[in-house]
Amino acid sequence: MYSRTHPHPNPTLSFEYDTARDVLHVMLEPYDGSTYFLSLDGFPDVFLRHSDWDKRCVGISLKYVSRHLERDAPTAGTLRQLADRLVAQHAPVCRKAGGLMSRRVLDDNPAVTWKYHAFGEILYVNLRRDIGHTDYDTADDDPDVIVRRDPQENDRVVGFMVERIPRRFGTDMPDDEALRALARELIARYAPEA
């Protein structure tokens, strides 16, 4: 993976282009702690970057930069212009944003929830709300499915993670109904008693 941080005339801003993942990361303030990404409604390739520590928004990331710029090797100048556009368009939303990825109830049972982490391209399904420490096993019949088991309850299945969702659905942004259907399929296959 190659990435390079570029200087910006505004000393609080910096941006980095990850060539291997084709992602532009714009930091709105100096921050070197761990972060998580939240998708931005209406902008499937834009993600707000939040501090794990206090949940404040510290940056904005854009996936598929080459597609947005219509060129394979963007220059430092075009990356800076793109970074400036992202800041102008999304920094006000970022400053107001907070909280964790929202979980959605799957069907009628409020304990069974799902969420899609679009930046990491992972679907999470929880079969109950109070999941603590779990063991993780890759499903024998699907290497992208990770089954979560509670070791204190005889390895009862309590959730799933499904990686590489765009490859599975053939689209960068699968719709909610397709994700719900996958969550239901996982439950029927690996935890029919849930």
N, C-alpha and C positions, 0 to 999 in steps of 0.2 A: 504494500500500500504506500503510495506516495502522496504526501500532502505538504503544503507550504503555506505558512502564515504570511500574509501581505500587510505592509504598513498602510495606515489610513490617515489622512490629514487630521481627523478628529481623534485625539489621543485616547478617548474612551472606547472607540470602535476598532475592531480588528476583524479580518476575515481570512478564512482558510479554505482552500479547495482540495478536496480529497479526490484525486484522479481515479483511483481504483473503484470507488463507489459513485463517482460523478456527482458529488454532493458539495455544495457551498455552505459553509458554516460562518455566520456573522455573529460575533460576540458584541453585545451592547455595552458591556462593561468588562473590566478584567476579572476573570473568574477561572480558577483551576481545580475546583472541586468536582465531584461527580454530578451528573445531570441526567435527566430523562426528557424524552421528546413527546409532545402532544400534537396531533394533527389539527390543522386549522380548518374549520368548517368553510366549505366553498372553495378551498384551495388545496386540492389533493396532494400537491407536491411540496407544500409549505408546512413546516413544523416549528412550533415554539419550543424553545429549549429552556427547561426549568432546573433550578438548583434543587438537589435532593435534600439539602439541609433546611432551607426555609421556603421552598416552593416558589420563589420569585422567578420571573422570566428574565433570563440573562442573555438570550440569543435567539436567532432565527436561522433555520436551515432550509435549503432548497435542494430537493432531489432532482436528478435527471437534468443537470445544468446544460449538457450538450444539446439536448432536445429543445430547451428554452432559448438557447443562443443560436441554434442551428449550425453548430460547428463542433468538431471533435476535440480540438485543443484550444480552449479559450485563453486569451492573453490576460496578463495582469490588469490591463486597462479595462477590458470588457468585464472581467470579474468584479472590479471595483465599481463600475457602473451598475452592474446587477446587484451588488451588495447595497449600494446607495438606494436603488429602487425598492429593494426589500425593506430596508429601514424606513423609508418614506411611507410605504404602503402599510406595513404591518407592525412597526414599533408601537404605535398607540394601542393597538389591540394587545400586544405583548405586555405592555406596562399594566394593563388592567387584568390580564389573565392570571389565574391561579388554580390551585387544586390539582387533583390527580385525574388520570384518564377516567372518564365516566363509565361505570358498569351499567349494563342494561339487563333487565330481567328477561330470561329466555322465554318462558311461557307464563303460566299462572302461578308457579311456585316462586315466591320472591327470594328464596335462598339460592336458586339456580341462576347464575348471572354469566354474562359474557362481555368481553371488551376486545376491540381490535386495536393493536398498537401498530399503526400504519408505518411509522418510521422503521421499526424493527421487523415489520411484516410478519407479526405473530398474533394469532388468535388465542385468547385465554378464556377458558370455561371453568367456572367454579361451581361445584355441586352443593356447596353450603357456604355460609358467610364467615364462619369462624375457623378458617383453615390456618393451622399453625405450621410447624415444621413438617415437611413431607419428603418422601423419597421419590426420585424421578426414574422412570424406566422408558426406554424407547420401545414403541409398539413393534412387535415382531413383523406385522404385515404392512407397516408404513413407517419408514425412518423419519418422516417429518412430524410424527405425532409422539408427544411425550406425555405419558400417563403419570399423574401425581397420586401417590398412595400415602395414607396415614399409617405410620408404623405402630402407633399406639392403638389402632383399631383393626388389628389383623390385616394390615395392608389394604384396607378398604380404599377404593378409588374415590378421590375427592375432587379431582379436576384434571384438566388437560391443557397442554400448550401445543399449538400447531405452527410450525415454522414454514417459511417460504410460501406464504399464501398467494402472492401474485403468480408464481409458477403453477400452483394447483388450479387456479381459476383462469389463467391466461389473461389477466388484466392487472394493472397497477393498483386500481382501486375497486375491489369487489364490493358489491352492494350489500346492504344490511341483511336482506332476505337470504342471500347465498351464504353469508356467514352464520346466520341463525340455523339454516338447514344443515350446515356442516356440524355445528354444535349439537344439534339433535341426533345426527348420525353417529357422532362419537359416543354420546350417552347410550344410544341403543346398542352399539357394538361392544363397548368396554364397561359400561355400568348400567345394565338394564334395570337393576333394582333401585336406582336412584329416583 
